[in-house]
């Protein structure tokens, strides 16, 4: 399902153009992953599951501290745009991460743990095996990525990433194949549902009001991108970690959760 390297590069190059924003702003939707609480604040709702990600922020991954610092700056610039004050619910910077492989979430997760009390132990065992086989079959090398620009999704806005070279891309694609083609994982109900579009989510959309100036929003996103074309830091993916989440603001690992070192 995942694109080859050149197809991916061509696809994402179009996603950060004004024409893409102009089209995508017509389809914005309020995210159901957040809800209003007394006082008007939006809080994350329960949305549990498991995922495979990089360490989520600079404090846990000092190699990428400059990258994470730049993400914080970009998020603040985005939120300071006049049109975004009530439009975007920011993700806590401590939760910034790159998803390497979506696994299971929400109703599928709830059904899985309801019918299989050993689900987590079996999931962990699968990844112990997958990571061991992967390390035995390839020579792991860090995968390096750069920020391309803002990516507009129906319910969220993110920073889209591009690999520095084809090897960086193939490193992650090969890992994803090892995951999604694993028979034991498939038996647990885990299957690939999305092709790989690496990104770091900055925020989710709140209520989309009828008076939203969509054309102006698209233009502002494009102009913001133009400011970010210099001194772009690199993200080095040196670890892949099985993590659990209860909602979209906190991703954590238990001491026995497997980790794949890519360097």
N, C-alpha and C positions, 0 to 999 in steps of 0.2 A: 504493500500500500504506500510506503514512503517513497518520495520522489528520489530520482538520482540527483547528483550534485548540481548539474547545470540546470535541470528543471526547477530545482528548489531556488537557486539564485535568481532565475528569471521570474519566478512566481512572486517572491518576496520583494523584489525590486519594484514591482508595480504597486505593492500594498502601501508604500509610504509616499505615494504621489498625491498631489491635490485631487486629481480625478478620482482616485480610490476613496479618499475621504468624502468627497462630494457625493459619491454614490452610497457609501456606507452610512452616512449620517441620516439617510432616509429610513434606516432600519433599526435605529437604536431602541432598546427596550430596558425597562427597569430590571435590575438584577433581583432575583428571588432569594439570593444568598444573604440578603440583609433586610431588616425590617425596622420600622419605627418603634421607639420605646418612649415611655413618658418623658416629657421634656423635648421631644422632637428628634433626638439623636437616633441615627441609624446604627443598629448593632447586628453583628453577624448571627445568623440563625444556625441551628444544628445542620451540619452537612458533612457527616463522617465518612471516612474511607482510608485507603492506603495509596501511596504514590511512590515513585522513584524520582528523587531530586538531587540537586547539588546542595551542599550546606547552604542554609538560607540567607546568611548575611556575613558581613565582614568580621564580626567578633568571633565567629566559629571558623572562619576561613580567611586568615590573615593575608594569604596570597592575593586575594581579590578585594582587599580593603579599599583601594582606589576606585575600582569599578563600583563597589557598593556605595561609596561616598558620592560618586557622580549620579547614581540612580536616585539618591535622596535629593540631590540638587534638581534633577530633572522633574521629580515628582512635585517639588515645591513650586517650580516654575509653572508647571501645568495647573496646579491648584490655584495659583495666583492670577490666572487668566480670569477676567471679569465674568465670563460666561460659565466658569466652572465652580463657582463658590458653593452652589447647591446641587450641581449636576453630578459631581463625582465623589464617591465615598472612598477615601484613600486607604490603601493597604498599609498596615504598620510596617515601617522599613525593616524591622527585625524579621519580617516574614518574606522579604524578597527572596526569590529562588527561581531556578530554571528547572522546569519539569522535564525529565529525560524520558519518562514513560508513565502515562496515566494507567492506573491499575483497576481500582474498583471504588465506587462511591455511592452515597445516598441510598436509594431503595435497593439497588443490587447488593450493596454492602450489608444493609439491614437484613435482607433475605438470607444472605450467605451465613452470617453469624447466628441467625435464628435457627437455621437447619443444620449447621455444622459447628458444634461447640469447639472443635479443634482447628477452626479455620486459620487463626493467626499462626498457630504452631506449624501448620502445613504450608502456609504462605512463606514463613521464615525458612523452612526447610527447602522449599523450591528455590529461593534466592541464594541460599548457601550453595546449592548445587550449580545454579546458573552462573554465579560469580566464579566458582572454582573452575568450571568448564571453560568459561570465557578466558580466564587468565592462562589456562593451559593451551588454548588454541590460538591466541594472538599475543603479540607483544604490546602490552598496554602503553599508551603514550598520552600525555595530557592533550585535551582537545581545546583549541583556542578560538574564541568568538569575539566579535565586535558588535557594538550597537549600530543598527542601520537607521532607525528612526521610530517614530510612534506608529503603532498598529492599532487600528480602530476595529473592535469587534462589536457584535450586537449589544452585549451587556458589559463590556469592559474596555479599558484602554491600557495598552502595554507598550513596552519597548521591544521591538523586533530585533533578532540577532542573526548575524551571518558568520559563517566560519571563515577563519583566516586562510584556509586552504582546503583542498578536497580531502586530505587525510583526516583533518579535524571533523569533517562532516561524516565520513565513513566510519570513524571510530564509534560515534554514537549510534549510527544506523545499524551497525553490526551488533551492538549491544541490544538494541530494540528487537532485532530479529531473534536473537537468542532468548529474549523474554517472551515475545508473542508467539513463538513457534514451540514453546516448551509444553509438552503434552500434560504434565501435571498441573501447570498453571491454567491451561485451558479447562481441565477437569474441575478446577476451583471456580470456574465461571469468569475468568479474566480473558478478555480478548481485545485486540486493537480496534479502537473506534475512530481514531483521528490519525491523519498523517502528520508527520513531524513538522511543526512550525515553532521553533524555539523562541521563547519570549519571556519577559519578566513583567508580570502584571503590576501596574501602578495603582489602579483603582477600578471600582465597579460603578455602574451608572445608578443613580438614584431615580426619582420620578422624572420622566420625560414630559415636561409641560408643553401645552399646545403652542405657547409663544416662544419656544426655543428657536433662535435664529440659526438654523442648521447650516446655511451657506456661510455665515460668519464664523461659526464654530470650525468648519472644515478649513477655512482660510487661516484661522488662528493656529490650528494644528500644523499646517504646512509651514507657516512662518516660524513657528517654534522649532521645527525640524532644521530650518536653515541656520539657526544659531548653534546647532550641535554638530557641526561638520568638522570642527577642529579639536585636536587633543582628545580623541576618543579613546578611552581606556579599553584594555583587553580583559575578557573573562576567561580564566583558565579553569577548565573542568578537570579536576584531578581526582575527584571522588564521586561515586554514585551511592546514594544511601536509601535504603527502604525506610520510609517514614509514615507515620500515622497522623491523621488530622481529624479534628472534631468540627471545625468550621474553616472558613477561608482565611483565617488570620493567624493560625498557629499550626506549625508542622513539627513534629517531635519524633525522636527515636528512643526505643527502649534499649537498655544496655546490650541485649543479645541480638538486636537487629543487625543483619549483615551489612557490610560496607565493601564496596569494590574500589580498590585503589587503582587509578589510571596512570600512575607515574612511579 
